[in-house]
Amino acid sequence: MGNDRNDGFGDTHSRKEKKDDQASVFIPETAHQVSNDSWFQVGVVLSMGVNSAYALGYSGTIMVPLGWIGGVVGLVLSTIVSLYASALMAKLHEVGGKRHIRYRDLAGFLYGRTAYLLIWALQYANLFLINIGYVIMSGSALKAFYMLFRDDHLLKLPHFIAIAGVACILFAIATPHLSALRVWLGFSTLFMILYLTIAFVLSVQDGVKAPPRDYNIPGSGDNKIWAIIGAVGNLFFAFNTGMIPEIQATIRQPVVGNMVKALNFQFTVGVVPMHAVTYIGYWAYGSGVSSYLLNNVHGPAWLLGVAHLSAFFQAIITLHIFASPTYEYLDTKYGIEGAALAPRNILFRLVVRGSYLIMTTFLSALLPFLGNFMSLTGAISTIPLTFILPNHMYIIAKKNKLSSLQKSWHWLNIVFFSCVSVAAFVAALKLTVVQTQTYHVFADL
């Protein structure tokens, strides 16, 4: 799978399906590029996810419910644990003498067809919820930009979410596959630096001038407990994609060694900006910080406008990363091949990807509760895909090569994260129900 195509759309693999004899699963080849990107490019892609516009919300969705000690310790520990779990997943990319370029392919190889279908459904739910969050985030950033100059409330959040959805469709049409992000990675990095730097600097200025802040964890009784559990789900959502095999498929040989390099980059250099802006935002505004930090900061309108627009555009680019497995499935299923700019291929992306993103945008506008989408996504799919399944897959793949102590360690991880996942799901669902009782659908938050 390491050969590259020259037609701009994929590598030399045919579209014929081949049967995996071990698990009786039909594994399709891919219409997208494989083994094309450097470890550094993949590391940047992974870091984009960590430092996306979501990072502007962690002061409010993680630090506020957990406080200084819980928030800092939780973020540091989840960074370390996420690196371990991601590296474990990366080492499973080549099992049984073959590469597994999709998460569901690996599940099918190890467990069989039922697991193949279940994992695909779970991963699709994960990516779909993440994409909803990105559309909400980009719409919120665009609304904040509008409010800087026109506080007339003629346009509301659902309108801006719709505009963001159109922008996502245009980008999806223009960008055929994940490896084609190359130049956009540079723009995304620039946008990321702009909004994180502006948020950091203005938060410091506000924090220096502000009176003493309240850092007490808000709420009481059951509501406080549910908020804390939901924040734990956000901790694991912040660092993980649930699509390590799909991203690893784009990396050059040796795929395991290069992916480990990319992950080390992500969880060292790549996480520093996110940690910094999360802590400084909470320090500056205390428990009053919002789930979109730029709503709290004060500064020149033009500078805030640059930050809002940067967050808007970066969210659109990053959404493409998490939508790429869905796009790859559709392109492969319908045999899209040849030049990416061929009229037939452009029309296909317009109709198929456009339909997917219209549905995503509609649900984003319907229930625009960003913080709860983080918790819900982490509970339903990110935690199972990133922590529970990799540990069990490792046990299955290695079989007799693991000692009793090693097996016990992986089983401990499975049980622990299963409990965390269930608790986080119940908390996120409860908080979402509470908010839907407070706000009507298509709310202008």
C-alpha positions as CSV (number, residue, x, y, z in Angstrom):
1,M,0.0,0.0,0.0
2,G,3.0,2.3,-0.1
3,N,2.9,3.2,-3.8
4,D,1.6,6.7,-4.8
5,R,-0.6,7.6,-7.7
6,N,0.0,10.5,-10.0
7,D,-3.6,11.3,-10.8
8,G,-4.1,13.4,-7.8
9,F,-6.7,11.2,-6.2
10,G,-5.2,8.1,-4.7
11,D,-2.6,5.4,-4.9
12,T,-2.4,2.5,-7.4
13,H,-4.9,0.3,-5.5
14,S,-7.8,-1.0,-7.5
15,R,-11.4,-0.6,-6.4
16,K,-12.0,-4.4,-6.3
17,E,-12.9,-5.8,-2.9
18,K,-10.8,-8.6,-1.5
19,K,-11.8,-11.2,1.1
20,D,-10.1,-11.3,4.4
21,D,-9.9,-15.0,5.0
22,Q,-9.3,-14.9,8.7
23,A,-12.3,-12.9,9.6
24,S,-14.6,-13.4,6.5
25,V,-14.8,-9.6,6.0
26,F,-14.7,-8.0,2.6
27,I,-12.2,-5.2,2.9
28,P,-12.3,-2.6,0.1
29,E,-9.2,-0.9,-1.2
30,T,-9.1,2.9,-1.0
31,A,-9.7,5.7,-3.4
32,H,-7.5,8.0,-1.4
33,Q,-3.8,8.4,-1.0
34,V,-1.8,6.0,1.2
35,S,1.8,6.2,2.5
36,N,2.3,9.7,1.0
37,D,2.9,12.1,3.9
38,S,5.9,12.7,6.2
39,W,5.7,12.1,9.9
40,F,5.9,15.8,10.4
41,Q,2.9,16.6,8.2
42,V,0.9,13.9,10.1
43,G,2.1,15.4,13.4
44,V,0.8,18.8,12.3
45,V,-2.5,17.2,11.3
46,L,-2.8,15.6,14.8
47,S,-1.8,18.9,16.5
48,M,-4.4,20.8,14.6
49,G,-7.1,18.7,16.2
50,V,-5.7,19.4,19.7
51,N,-5.4,23.1,19.1
52,S,-8.5,23.6,17.0
53,A,-11.0,26.2,18.0
54,Y,-12.3,23.7,20.5
55,A,-9.3,24.7,22.6
56,L,-10.9,28.1,23.3
57,G,-13.6,26.2,25.2
58,Y,-11.6,24.1,27.6
59,S,-11.2,26.8,30.3
60,G,-14.9,26.8,30.7
61,T,-15.7,23.1,30.0
62,I,-12.8,21.5,31.8
63,M,-11.3,23.9,34.3
64,V,-14.5,25.4,35.7
65,P,-16.1,22.1,36.7
66,L,-12.8,20.6,38.0
67,G,-11.0,23.6,39.5
68,W,-7.3,24.3,39.6
69,I,-6.1,21.0,41.0
70,G,-8.6,18.7,39.2
71,G,-8.2,20.6,35.9
72,V,-4.4,20.8,35.8
73,V,-3.8,17.3,37.1
74,G,-6.6,15.9,34.8
75,L,-5.2,17.6,31.7
76,V,-1.6,16.4,32.4
77,L,-2.7,12.9,33.2
78,S,-5.0,12.7,30.2
79,T,-2.1,13.9,28.0
80,I,0.1,11.1,29.2
81,V,-2.6,8.4,29.0
82,S,-3.7,9.6,25.6
83,L,-0.1,9.3,24.2
84,Y,0.1,5.8,25.6
85,A,-3.2,4.7,24.1
86,S,-2.6,6.3,20.7
87,A,0.9,4.7,20.5
88,L,-0.7,1.4,21.4
89,M,-3.2,1.8,18.5
90,A,-0.4,2.8,16.1
91,K,1.5,-0.4,16.9
92,L,-1.5,-2.4,15.8
93,H,-1.5,-0.9,12.3
94,E,0.5,-3.9,10.9
95,V,-1.0,-7.1,12.3
96,G,-1.0,-10.5,10.6
97,G,1.4,-9.4,8.0
98,K,-0.8,-6.7,6.5
99,R,-1.7,-3.0,7.0
100,H,-5.0,-2.0,8.3
101,I,-5.8,1.5,7.0
102,R,-9.2,1.8,8.7
103,Y,-10.2,1.2,12.3
104,R,-13.0,-1.1,11.2
105,D,-10.6,-3.1,9.0
106,L,-8.5,-3.9,12.0
107,A,-11.6,-4.8,14.1
108,G,-12.8,-7.1,11.3
109,F,-9.5,-8.8,11.1
110,L,-9.3,-9.4,14.9
111,Y,-13.0,-10.0,15.7
112,G,-15.0,-10.7,12.6
113,R,-17.7,-9.1,10.5
114,T,-20.0,-8.2,13.3
115,A,-17.3,-6.2,15.0
116,Y,-16.4,-4.6,11.6
117,L,-19.9,-3.2,11.3
118,L,-20.2,-2.2,15.0
119,I,-16.9,-0.3,15.0
120,W,-17.8,1.5,11.7
121,A,-21.1,2.6,13.3
122,L,-19.3,3.7,16.5
123,Q,-16.6,5.6,14.6
124,Y,-19.1,7.2,12.3
125,A,-21.1,8.4,15.4
126,N,-17.8,9.8,16.8
127,L,-16.8,11.7,13.7
128,F,-20.3,12.9,13.1
129,L,-20.6,14.4,16.6
130,I,-17.2,16.0,16.3
131,N,-18.2,17.5,13.0
132,I,-21.4,18.9,14.6
133,G,-19.2,20.5,17.2
134,Y,-16.9,22.1,14.6
135,V,-19.9,23.6,12.7
136,I,-21.3,25.0,16.0
137,M,-17.8,26.4,16.9
138,S,-17.3,28.0,13.5
139,G,-20.9,29.5,13.6
140,S,-20.3,30.8,17.1
141,A,-17.0,32.4,16.0
142,L,-18.7,34.1,13.0
143,K,-21.5,35.4,15.2
144,A,-19.0,36.8,17.7
145,F,-17.3,38.6,14.8
146,Y,-20.7,40.0,13.6
147,M,-21.5,41.2,17.1
148,L,-18.3,43.3,17.3
149,F,-19.7,45.6,14.6
150,R,-23.5,45.1,14.6
151,D,-25.2,44.5,17.8
152,D,-28.7,44.5,16.2
153,H,-29.5,40.8,16.7
154,L,-31.0,40.6,13.3
155,L,-28.9,37.6,12.5
156,K,-28.8,34.8,15.2
157,L,-26.6,31.8,15.8
158,P,-28.6,29.4,13.5
159,H,-28.0,31.8,10.6
160,F,-24.3,31.8,11.3
161,I,-24.2,28.1,11.6
162,A,-25.9,27.9,8.2
163,I,-23.2,30.2,6.7
164,A,-20.5,28.0,8.3
165,G,-22.1,24.9,6.8
166,V,-22.0,26.4,3.3
167,A,-18.3,27.2,3.8
168,C,-17.7,23.6,4.9
169,I,-19.4,22.3,1.8
170,L,-17.2,24.5,-0.5
171,F,-14.1,23.4,1.3
172,A,-15.1,19.7,1.0
173,I,-15.6,20.1,-2.7
174,A,-12.2,21.7,-3.2
175,T,-10.2,19.2,-1.1
176,P,-10.6,15.7,-2.3
177,H,-8.7,13.8,0.4
178,L,-6.7,14.1,3.6
179,S,-3.3,14.3,2.0
180,A,-4.5,17.2,-0.2
181,L,-4.6,19.4,2.9
182,R,-0.9,20.3,2.5
183,V,-1.1,24.0,1.8
184,W,-4.2,24.3,4.0
185,L,-2.1,23.0,6.9
186,G,0.0,26.1,6.6
187,F,-3.1,28.4,6.7
188,S,-4.6,26.4,9.5
189,T,-1.4,26.7,11.6
190,L,-1.4,30.5,10.9
191,F,-5.1,30.8,12.0
192,M,-4.4,28.7,15.1
193,I,-1.4,30.8,16.1
194,L,-3.5,34.0,15.6
195,Y,-6.5,33.1,17.8
196,L,-4.5,31.3,20.5
197,T,-2.0,34.2,20.8
198,I,-4.6,36.9,20.8
199,A,-6.7,35.0,23.4
200,F,-3.6,34.4,25.5
201,V,-2.3,37.9,25.4
202,L,-5.7,39.6,26.0
203,S,-6.5,37.2,28.8
204,V,-3.2,38.1,30.5
205,Q,-4.0,41.8,30.2
206,D,-7.5,41.3,31.6
207,G,-6.2,39.1,34.4
208,V,-3.6,41.6,35.5
209,K,-6.2,44.4,35.7
210,A,-9.1,42.3,37.2
211,P,-10.0,42.1,40.9
212,P,-9.6,38.7,42.7
213,R,-11.5,36.0,40.8
214,D,-13.8,33.2,42.1
215,Y,-12.2,29.8,41.4
216,N,-14.7,27.8,43.4
217,I,-16.4,25.0,41.5
218,P,-19.9,26.2,40.7
219,G,-23.1,24.3,41.4
220,S,-24.2,22.2,44.3
221,G,-25.3,18.6,45.0
222,D,-26.1,16.3,42.1
223,N,-25.6,19.0,39.4
224,K,-22.1,19.7,40.6
225,I,-21.2,16.0,40.4
226,W,-22.7,15.6,37.0
227,A,-20.8,18.6,35.7
228,I,-17.5,17.1,37.1
229,I,-18.2,13.8,35.4
230,G,-19.0,15.6,32.1
231,A,-15.7,17.5,32.4
232,V,-13.8,14.2,32.7
233,G,-15.3,13.1,29.4
234,N,-14.1,16.4,27.9
235,L,-10.5,15.6,29.2
236,F,-10.3,12.6,26.9
237,F,-12.1,14.3,24.0
238,A,-9.5,17.1,24.0
239,F,-6.6,14.9,22.9
240,N,-8.1,12.1,20.8
241,T,-9.5,11.6,17.4
242,G,-10.8,8.0,17.3
243,M,-9.3,7.7,13.8
244,I,-5.6,6.9,14.4
245,P,-5.5,4.1,11.7
246,E,-7.0,6.4,9.0
247,I,-4.5,9.1,9.8
248,Q,-1.7,6.6,10.0
249,A,-2.7,5.3,6.5
250,T,-1.4,8.5,5.0
251,I,2.1,8.3,6.5
252,R,5.2,7.0,4.7
253,Q,7.0,3.8,5.5
254,P,8.0,2.7,8.1
255,V,4.5,3.4,9.2
256,V,4.7,2.4,12.8
257,G,8.0,4.2,13.6
258,N,6.9,7.4,11.7
259,M,3.5,7.4,13.4
260,V,5.1,7.2,16.8
261,K,7.3,10.2,15.9
262,A,4.1,12.1,14.8
263,L,2.4,11.2,18.1
264,N,5.4,12.2,20.2
265,F,5.3,15.6,18.3
266,Q,1.6,16.0,19.0
267,F,1.8,15.2,22.7
268,T,4.8,17.4,23.4
269,V,5.2,20.4,21.2
270,G,1.7,20.1,19.9
271,V,-0.2,20.2,23.2
272,V,1.7,23.2,24.7
273,P,-0.6,26.0,23.1
274,M,-3.8,24.2,24.2
275,H,-2.5,23.8,27.8
276,A,-1.3,27.4,27.9
277,V,-4.5,29.1,26.7
278,T,-6.7,26.8,28.9
279,Y,-4.9,27.7,32.1
280,I,-4.5,31.4,31.4
281,G,-8.2,31.7,30.4
282,Y,-9.3,30.2,33.7
283,W,-6.7,32.3,35.7
284,A,-8.0,35.5,34.1
285,Y,-11.7,35.0,34.5
286,G,-12.2,32.3,37.1
287,S,-15.4,30.3,37.2
288,G,-17.0,33.0,35.0
289,V,-15.1,32.0,31.9
290,S,-17.3,30.9,29.0
291,S,-17.2,27.9,26.7
292,Y,-15.7,30.2,24.0
293,L,-12.9,32.2,25.6
294,L,-12.9,35.0,23.1
295,N,-16.3,36.0,24.5
296,N,-14.6,37.0,27.7
297,V,-11.5,38.9,26.5
298,H,-11.4,42.7,26.0
299,G,-9.3,44.5,23.3
300,P,-9.5,46.4,20.1
301,A,-12.4,45.4,17.9
302,W,-10.1,44.7,14.9
303,L,-7.9,42.4,16.9
304,L,-10.8,40.5,18.3
305,G,-12.2,40.3,14.7
306,V,-9.0,38.7,13.5
307,A,-9.2,36.1,16.3
308,H,-12.9,35.3,15.6
309,L,-12.3,34.9,11.8
310,S,-9.2,32.8,12.4
311,A,-11.2,30.5,14.7
312,F,-14.0,30.3,12.0
313,F,-11.6,29.4,9.2
314,Q,-9.5,27.0,11.2
315,A,-12.6,25.1,12.4
316,I,-13.7,24.6,8.7
317,I,-10.3,23.2,7.8
318,T,-10.1,20.9,10.8
319,L,-13.6,19.6,10.3
320,H,-12.2,18.1,7.0
321,I,-9.8,15.9,9.0
322,F,-12.6,14.3,10.9
323,A,-14.9,14.0,8.0
324,S,-12.2,12.4,5.8
325,P,-13.0,8.7,6.8
326,T,-16.7,9.3,5.8
327,Y,-15.5,10.9,2.5
328,E,-13.1,8.0,1.9
329,Y,-15.8,5.5,2.4
330,L,-18.2,7.2,0.0
331,D,-15.5,7.8,-2.7
332,T,-14.3,4.2,-2.5
333,K,-17.9,2.7,-2.5
334,Y,-18.9,4.6,-5.6
335,G,-15.6,4.1,-7.4
336,I,-14.4,7.7,-7.6
337,E,-11.1,7.6,-9.5
338,G,-9.1,9.8,-11.9
339,A,-8.3,13.5,-11.6
340,A,-9.7,15.2,-8.5
341,L,-10.8,18.1,-10.6
342,A,-12.7,16.0,-13.2
343,P,-16.2,17.4,-13.6
344,R,-17.8,14.0,-12.6
345,N,-15.7,13.9,-9.4
346,I,-16.5,17.5,-8.5
347,L,-20.2,16.9,-9.0
348,F,-20.0,13.8,-6.9
349,R,-18.4,15.7,-4.0
350,L,-20.9,18.5,-4.4
351,V,-23.9,16.2,-4.1
352,V,-22.7,13.5,-1.7
353,R,-20.5,15.5,0.6
354,G,-22.9,18.4,0.4
355,S,-25.8,16.3,1.6
356,Y,-23.8,15.0,4.5
357,L,-22.8,18.5,5.6
358,I,-26.3,19.9,5.2
359,M,-27.5,17.2,7.6
360,T,-24.6,18.0,10.0
361,T,-25.4,21.8,9.8
362,F,-29.1,21.3,10.4
363,L,-28.4,19.3,13.6
364,S,-25.8,21.8,14.7
365,A,-28.3,24.7,14.4
366,L,-31.0,22.5,16.1
367,L,-29.1,21.8,19.3
368,P,-26.1,24.2,19.5
369,F,-24.9,23.1,23.0
370,L,-21.1,22.9,22.3
371,G,-19.9,21.9,25.8
372,N,-22.3,19.0,26.0
373,F,-21.3,17.8,22.5
374,M,-17.8,17.5,23.8
375,S,-18.9,15.4,26.7
376,L,-21.3,13.3,24.7
377,T,-18.8,12.6,22.0
378,G,-16.1,11.7,24.5
379,A,-18.5,9.3,26.3
380,I,-20.2,7.6,23.3
381,S,-17.2,7.0,21.1
382,T,-13.9,8.8,21.8
383,I,-13.2,6.9,25.0
384,P,-14.2,3.5,23.6
385,L,-12.3,3.9,20.4
386,T,-9.2,5.4,22.0
387,F,-8.9,3.6,25.3
388,I,-11.2,0.5,25.6
389,L,-10.8,-1.1,22.2
390,P,-7.1,-0.6,21.7
391,N,-6.3,-2.3,25.0
392,H,-8.5,-5.3,24.1
393,M,-7.2,-5.4,20.5
394,Y,-3.7,-5.5,21.8
395,I,-4.5,-8.5,24.0
396,I,-6.0,-10.3,21.1
397,A,-3.3,-9.4,18.6
398,K,-0.4,-10.3,21.0
399,K,-2.0,-13.4,22.6
400,N,0.7,-15.5,24.1
401,K,3.4,-12.8,23.8
402,L,2.0,-10.9,26.8
403,S,2.8,-11.9,30.4
404,S,0.0,-12.2,33.0
405,L,1.0,-8.9,34.4
406,Q,0.8,-7.2,31.0
407,K,-2.6,-8.7,30.4
408,S,-3.9,-7.6,33.8
409,W,-2.7,-4.1,33.1
410,H,-4.6,-3.9,29.8
411,W,-7.7,-5.4,31.4
412,L,-7.5,-2.8,34.2
413,N,-7.5,-0.1,31.5
414,I,-10.5,-1.7,29.8
415,V,-12.6,-1.9,33.0
416,F,-11.6,1.6,34.2
417,F,-12.3,3.4,30.9
418,S,-15.6,1.5,30.5
419,C,-16.8,2.9,33.8
420,V,-15.6,6.4,32.8
421,S,-17.4,6.1,29.5
422,V,-20.7,5.1,31.0
423,A,-20.6,7.7,33.7
424,A,-19.7,10.5,31.2
425,F,-22.5,9.4,28.9
426,V,-25.1,9.6,31.6
427,A,-23.8,13.0,32.7
428,A,-23.7,14.5,29.2
429,L,-27.2,13.2,28.5
430,K,-28.5,14.6,31.7
431,L,-26.9,18.0,31.1
432,T,-28.2,18.1,27.5
433,V,-31.8,17.3,28.6
434,V,-31.5,20.1,31.2
435,Q,-30.3,22.6,28.6
436,T,-33.1,21.6,26.1
437,Q,-35.6,22.5,28.8
438,T,-34.0,25.9,29.3
439,Y,-33.4,26.7,25.6
440,H,-35.7,26.1,22.7
441,V,-34.5,24.4,19.5
442,F,-32.5,26.6,17.1
443,A,-31.5,28.6,20.2
444,D,-29.4,31.8,19.8
445,L,-26.8,31.1,22.5
